Amino acid sequence: MRKYFGTDGIRSIANTELTPELVYRVAKAGAYVLAKNSNHIPTILIGRDTRISGKLIEAAMCAGFLSYGANVKLLGVMPTPAVAYLTKKLNADASVVISASHNSYEFNGIKFFSNLGMKLADEIEEEIEEIMDNPEKMAELSAKDDKIGVYENSEDLLEEYIDLLERNFGDSIKKYSNESFKVALDAAHGATYEVAEKVFSRLGINYTIINNAPDGININDNCGSTHMEELREHVMKNNMSLGIAYDGDGDRCLAIDEKGNDIDGDQMIAVFAKYLSEKGKLAQDTLVTTVMSNMGLNKFANQNNLTLKQTKVGDRYVLEEMLKGGYSIGGEQSGHVIMQEYNPTGDGILTSLMLIQIMLEKNIPVSELCDIITIFPQTLVNVRISNSKKSELNSNEKITAAAKALSEELGDSGRLLLRPSGTEPLVRVMIEGEDAEDIEKKAKEMAALIEEELK
């Protein structure tokens, strides 16, 4: 079992659990593991979101890389997918994003990417942890004299990512766009706060933007993809065609249709899959999702003669399955959507542009686009427990017995999923079924049992 890494890198309270000392160690060990087979001085990119702790962690991370002998390019505030794209384009040996994604500002995190711009496999993260906790090995990894690394500020590289988006969507969107088509953007005071405006302006999209004034502590604060109330109100009040909500690091997005209804990742994946299938571009007629995806997506796939592959939760597991089978699209209900043709990671801005392109090309409202999939009622209850108790979830007799009985009761018309969070001290209780009130009641009862048993 990994000690530091969760389902999406390392994530915890900045300067309390995620200390500069820990960051320095993970940087030094990570540089060694990711660059040990290279025969040149390694180059590593560092990007971050807008959290107040970002520069503190960036400094410690940079020091660890330089101490190992790697050179560093500091990208500044930059969305996760932009860092992933630049890693591959610039032939860097690795990269790191300093972000806690959708979490509140006091959290921060570290996400490594390989030289291919992909998140690390479990075994690579485990190797980094082994090195981190080996003082003798860590001591051997210190560069001396002229072998110490150097860093440079490279914030201008953001233009390379903007060029990627314009190159792939510019012509189509400009061809079909019109003044009556209006988009509202919620940047969550996060990593997309500046680049989203640049992209949408360059593509000639009629847009307004909210929550784009980060102050270090307002990231995700009642805004962005985790709090869509303000965006919904803005869409309805201003008669917008579409609302787009990004998360703190910009690797996912959710949407609001013109009627004020939520559009989640499952719905966008269905829309994209159907569009690509119609154009003969859906590789092997397959889409990849996680076990958290709604039963409605499975039904959509069956109705359209498509294959649905499911993985455990985490967009890197989705990507692993996509690479293994040669599939072109996958993602998560939370809004991580991966389209391999463009970028090997979830990309919020790219996802929103794909949705806009389809809307404009088909010239129909987004609510009508999403009619192709029926979402089953789903409820999710989070149970806060200590991280040390997570391992007891599947061994507790009362919990497993109750879960078995509830699954049998739901039968083919619903399902129960109990899952420890990989990024927070939580157990997630998810139930799907035909009756929203009934499944909400059942989820709360199960959550109460888990809280009592694992307190």
C-alpha positions in Angstrom: 0.0 0.0 0.0 1.4 3.4 -1.0 2.3 5.7 1.9 2.2 9.1 0.2 0.5 8.8 -3.2 -3.2 8.5 -3.6 -5.4 8.2 -6.7 -4.2 11.6 -8.0 -0.7 12.2 -6.7 0.1 13.4 -3.2 -2.5 15.7 -1.6 -2.9 17.0 1.9 -2.8 20.2 4.0 -0.1 22.5 2.8 2.8 23.3 5.2 1.2 21.0 7.8 1.2 17.5 6.2 2.6 18.5 2.8 5.7 20.2 4.2 8.6 21.7 2.3 10.8 18.9 3.7 8.5 16.2 2.3 8.2 18.0 -1.0 12.0 18.3 -1.3 12.3 14.5 -0.7 9.6 13.6 -3.2 11.2 15.9 -5.8 14.7 14.5 -5.4 13.4 10.9 -5.4 11.1 11.6 -8.3 13.8 13.1 -10.4 16.0 10.0 -9.9 13.3 7.5 -10.7 12.0 9.4 -13.8 15.4 10.3 -15.2 17.7 7.4 -14.1 17.8 5.8 -17.6 18.6 9.0 -19.5 22.1 9.8 -20.7 21.7 13.6 -20.5 21.0 16.3 -17.9 17.3 15.9 -17.2 14.8 18.8 -17.7 11.7 18.9 -15.5 8.8 21.3 -15.9 6.8 22.7 -12.9 3.4 24.3 -13.2 1.0 25.3 -10.4 -2.5 26.6 -9.7 -3.4 29.8 -7.8 -3.2 28.6 -4.2 -1.4 30.7 -1.7 0.9 27.8 -0.9 1.8 27.2 -4.5 5.1 29.2 -4.5 6.2 27.7 -1.2 5.8 24.2 -2.6 7.2 25.2 -5.9 10.4 26.5 -4.2 10.9 23.2 -2.3 10.2 21.2 -5.3 12.6 23.2 -7.5 15.3 22.8 -4.8 14.8 19.0 -4.8 15.2 18.8 -8.5 18.2 21.1 -8.7 19.9 19.2 -5.8 19.6 16.0 -7.8 21.2 17.8 -10.8 18.1 18.3 -13.0 17.3 21.6 -14.8 13.9 23.1 -14.2 11.5 25.3 -16.3 9.1 27.1 -14.0 5.8 27.5 -16.0 4.0 29.6 -13.3 0.2 29.3 -13.1 -0.8 26.9 -15.8 -3.6 24.3 -16.2 -2.6 20.6 -15.6 -3.3 19.6 -19.2 -1.1 22.4 -20.5 1.8 21.1 -18.4 1.1 17.5 -19.6 1.1 18.7 -23.3 4.3 20.7 -22.9 6.1 17.8 -21.3 5.7 15.7 -24.4 6.1 18.5 -26.9 9.4 19.8 -25.4 10.8 16.3 -24.8 11.2 17.0 -21.1 12.1 14.1 -18.9 9.2 14.7 -16.5 6.9 17.4 -15.1 5.0 18.3 -11.9 1.8 20.1 -11.3 1.4 21.6 -7.9 -2.4 21.6 -7.2 -5.1 20.1 -5.1 -7.6 20.3 -8.0 -11.1 20.8 -6.7 -10.2 21.0 -3.0 -10.2 24.2 -0.9 -7.2 26.4 -0.7 -5.6 25.0 2.4 -4.9 21.7 0.6 -2.2 21.4 -2.0 -0.8 18.5 -4.0 1.9 17.1 -6.3 1.1 15.4 -9.6 3.9 13.9 -11.6 3.8 13.3 -15.3 6.2 11.1 -17.3 8.1 12.2 -20.4 5.0 11.2 -22.4 2.8 13.6 -20.6 1.0 10.9 -18.7 0.4 10.4 -15.0 2.6 7.8 -13.3 1.7 4.1 -12.9 1.3 2.8 -9.4 4.6 0.9 -9.5 6.5 4.1 -10.4 5.0 6.0 -7.5 5.8 3.1 -5.2 9.4 3.2 -6.3 9.6 6.9 -5.6 8.3 6.3 -2.1 10.9 3.6 -1.5 13.7 6.1 -2.4 12.1 8.9 -0.3 12.3 6.7 2.8 15.8 5.5 2.2 18.2 8.1 3.8 21.3 6.4 2.4 20.0 6.4 -1.1 18.7 10.0 -0.8 22.2 11.1 0.3 23.7 9.5 -2.8 21.5 11.6 -5.1 23.0 15.0 -4.3 24.7 16.7 -7.2 28.1 18.4 -6.6 30.0 21.3 -8.1 29.0 22.1 -11.6 26.5 19.2 -11.7 23.9 21.2 -9.6 20.9 22.1 -11.7 19.7 25.5 -12.8 16.2 26.9 -13.4 14.6 29.4 -15.7 11.2 31.1 -15.8 9.2 29.8 -18.8 5.7 31.2 -18.3 5.6 32.2 -22.0 5.3 28.5 -22.9 1.6 28.8 -22.2 1.3 30.1 -25.8 2.2 26.6 -27.1 -0.9 25.2 -25.4 -3.1 28.0 -26.7 -1.8 27.2 -30.2 -2.8 23.5 -29.8 -6.4 24.5 -29.0 -6.6 27.0 -31.8 -5.1 24.6 -34.3 -7.6 21.9 -33.6 -10.8 23.9 -33.0 -10.3 27.4 -34.4 -11.4 26.8 -38.0 -14.5 24.8 -37.1 -15.7 27.1 -34.4 -15.1 30.3 -36.4 -17.0 28.8 -39.3 -20.2 28.2 -37.4 -20.0 30.7 -34.6 -22.5 33.6 -34.4 -23.3 36.5 -32.0 -26.4 34.8 -30.6 -24.3 31.9 -29.3 -23.1 33.0 -25.9 -21.0 31.0 -23.4 -20.5 31.7 -19.7 -17.3 30.6 -18.1 -16.5 29.9 -14.4 -12.8 29.8 -13.9 -13.1 28.8 -10.1 -10.4 31.5 -9.4 -8.0 28.7 -10.5 -5.4 27.8 -13.1 -7.7 28.6 -16.1 -8.5 32.2 -15.0 -6.3 33.8 -17.6 -5.8 31.2 -20.3 -9.5 30.5 -20.8 -10.1 34.2 -21.7 -7.2 34.1 -24.2 -8.5 30.9 -25.9 -12.1 32.0 -26.2 -11.1 35.5 -27.4 -8.7 34.1 -30.0 -11.5 31.7 -31.3 -14.0 34.5 -31.6 -16.5 33.0 -29.1 -19.0 35.4 -27.5 -18.3 34.7 -23.8 -18.5 36.2 -20.3 -16.3 35.0 -17.5 -16.9 34.9 -13.7 -14.7 33.9 -10.8 -11.5 34.9 -12.5 -9.8 37.0 -9.8 -7.7 34.6 -7.7 -6.3 35.9 -4.4 -4.6 32.7 -3.2 -7.5 31.6 -0.9 -10.6 31.9 -3.0 -9.9 29.0 -5.4 -13.0 26.7 -5.6 -14.7 28.8 -3.0 -18.4 28.4 -3.8 -17.5 28.4 -7.5 -16.2 26.2 -10.3 -17.2 22.7 -11.1 -17.9 21.8 -7.4 -20.3 24.7 -6.8 -22.3 25.6 -10.0 -25.1 27.7 -8.4 -23.6 31.0 -9.4 -22.9 29.9 -13.0 -26.5 28.5 -13.3 -27.9 31.8 -12.2 -25.7 33.7 -14.6 -26.7 31.4 -17.5 -30.4 31.9 -16.9 -30.3 35.6 -16.1 -28.3 36.4 -19.2 -29.9 33.9 -21.6 -26.7 32.1 -22.3 -26.4 29.1 -24.7 -24.1 27.2 -22.4 -22.3 27.5 -19.1 -18.9 26.0 -18.5 -17.4 25.4 -15.0 -13.7 24.4 -14.7 -12.0 23.0 -11.6 -9.1 24.5 -9.8 -6.3 23.0 -12.0 -8.3 23.0 -15.2 -8.2 19.3 -16.0 -12.0 18.8 -16.0 -15.1 20.7 -16.6 -18.9 20.4 -16.1 -21.6 22.4 -17.9 -25.0 24.0 -17.5 -27.5 23.8 -20.4 -29.6 26.7 -21.6 -32.4 25.6 -19.3 -30.3 25.6 -16.2 -29.7 21.8 -16.0 -26.4 20.2 -15.1 -24.3 18.4 -17.7 -21.8 16.0 -16.2 -18.9 14.0 -17.6 -21.0 11.0 -18.5 -23.3 13.1 -20.7 -20.4 14.8 -22.4 -18.7 11.5 -23.1 -22.0 10.2 -24.6 -22.3 13.2 -26.8 -18.7 13.0 -27.9 -18.8 9.3 -28.5 -21.9 9.6 -30.7 -20.4 12.5 -32.7 -17.1 10.6 -33.3 -19.0 7.5 -34.2 -21.0 9.3 -36.8 -17.7 10.6 -38.3 -16.1 7.1 -38.2 -13.5 8.4 -35.6 -14.6 6.4 -32.5 -11.8 3.8 -32.3 -13.2 0.3 -32.1 -16.6 1.8 -31.2 -15.6 1.8 -27.6 -15.7 4.3 -24.7 -13.9 4.0 -21.4 -15.2 5.1 -18.0 -14.9 4.3 -14.3 -17.1 2.3 -12.0 -18.6 5.7 -10.8 -20.2 6.3 -14.2 -24.0 6.4 -14.3 -26.0 3.3 -15.4 -27.5 5.5 -18.1 -24.1 5.6 -19.9 -24.1 1.8 -20.1 -27.7 1.9 -21.5 -26.6 4.5 -24.0 -23.7 2.4 -25.2 -26.0 -0.7 -25.6 -28.6 1.3 -27.5 -25.9 2.6 -29.9 -24.0 -0.7 -30.4 -21.0 0.7 -28.6 -18.7 -1.1 -26.1 -18.3 0.4 -22.6 -15.1 -0.5 -20.7 -15.0 0.4 -17.0 -11.9 0.9 -14.7 -11.4 1.8 -11.1 -11.7 5.5 -10.2 -9.0 7.8 -11.5 -8.4 9.3 -14.9 -5.0 7.7 -15.1 -6.6 4.2 -14.9 -9.0 5.3 -17.7 -6.0 6.3 -19.8 -4.2 3.0 -19.1 -7.2 1.1 -20.5 -7.4 3.5 -23.5 -3.8 2.9 -24.3 -4.1 -0.9 -23.8 -7.0 -1.2 -26.2 -6.2 1.7 -28.5 -9.4 3.5 -27.7 -10.0 7.2 -28.5 -12.2 8.6 -25.8 -12.7 8.0 -22.1 -13.3 9.9 -18.9 -15.1 10.3 -15.6 -18.5 11.5 -14.4 -16.7 14.3 -12.6 -15.7 15.9 -15.9 -12.3 14.4 -16.7 -12.6 13.7 -20.4 -9.6 12.3 -22.3 -9.4 12.5 -26.0 -6.1 10.9 -27.0 -6.0 12.6 -30.4 -5.3 15.9 -28.7 -3.8 15.3 -25.2 -3.1 12.3 -23.0 -4.9 13.7 -19.9 -8.2 15.2 -18.9 -8.5 18.8 -20.3 -11.2 21.1 -19.2 -10.8 23.8 -21.9 -10.4 21.2 -24.6 -13.5 19.4 -23.4 -15.5 22.6 -23.5 -14.3 23.5 -27.0 -15.3 20.0 -28.3 -18.8 20.5 -26.8 -19.1 23.9 -28.4 -17.9 22.7 -31.7 -20.6 20.0 -31.8 -23.3 22.4 -30.7 -22.4 24.9 -33.4 -21.9 22.3 -36.2 -25.2 20.6 -35.5 -26.9 23.9 -34.7 -29.0 22.5 -31.9 -29.2 23.5 -28.2 -27.0 21.6 -25.8 -30.1 20.3 -23.9 -31.1 18.5 -27.1 -27.6 17.1 -27.7 -27.8 15.5 -24.2 -31.2 13.9 -24.8 -29.4 10.9 -26.2 -28.7 9.7 -22.7 -31.0 9.2 -19.8 -29.3 9.6 -16.4 -30.5 7.4 -13.6 -31.1 9.1 -10.2 -27.8 8.9 -8.3 -26.9 10.0 -4.8 -23.5 10.4 -3.3 -22.9 10.8 0.5 -19.4 11.4 1.8 -18.5 9.9 5.2 -15.6 11.6 6.9 -13.3 9.1 8.6 -9.5 9.0 9.3 -7.3 7.7 6.6 -6.1 5.0 8.9 -9.7 3.6 9.0 -10.2 3.3 5.3 -8.7 -0.2 5.1 -11.3 -1.5 7.5 -14.2 -0.7 5.1 -14.2 -4.1 3.3 -13.4 -6.2 6.4 -16.1 -4.8 8.7 -18.7 -7.5 9.0 -21.7 -5.2 9.7 -20.8 -3.0 6.8 -20.3 -5.8 4.3 -23.5 -7.6 5.4 -25.5 -4.4 5.0 -24.0 -3.7 1.7 -24.8 -7.2 0.4 -28.4 -6.9 1.6 -28.8 -3.5 0.0 -27.3 -4.6 -3.3 -29.7 -7.6 -3.4 -32.6 -5.2 -2.7 -31.6 -2.9 -5.6 -31.3 -5.8 -8.0 -31.0 -5.0 -11.7 -32.6 -1.5 -11.3 -29.9 0.0 -9.2 -26.5 -0.5 -7.6 -24.4 0.4 -4.6 -20.8 1.4 -4.6 -18.7 2.0 -1.4 -15.3 3.6 -2.2 -12.6 5.1 0.0 -11.5 8.4 -1.5 -7.9 8.4 -2.8 -7.5 12.2 -2.2 -9.4 13.0 1.0 -10.2 11.3 4.4 -13.6 10.1 3.2 -15.6 7.1 2.2 -18.0 7.7 -0.6 -21.4 6.0 -0.6 -22.9 6.0 -4.1 -26.3 4.5 -4.9 -28.2 4.5 -8.2 -31.8 3.5 -8.6 -35.2 4.4 -10.0 -36.5 6.4 -7.0 -34.4 9.5 -6.0 -36.0 9.8 -2.6 -35.6 6.1 -1.8 -31.9 5.9 -2.8 -31.1 9.1 -0.9 -32.6 7.6 2.3 -30.7 4.3 1.8 -27.4 6.2 1.2 -27.8 8.2 4.4 -28.5 5.0 6.3 -25.5 3.3 4.9 -23.3 6.4 5.6 -24.5 6.4 9.2 -23.6 2.8 9.6 -20.1 3.4 8.2 -19.6 6.4 10.4 -20.6 4.5 13.5 -18.5 1.4 12.7 -15.3 3.3 11.6 -15.3 6.2 14.0 
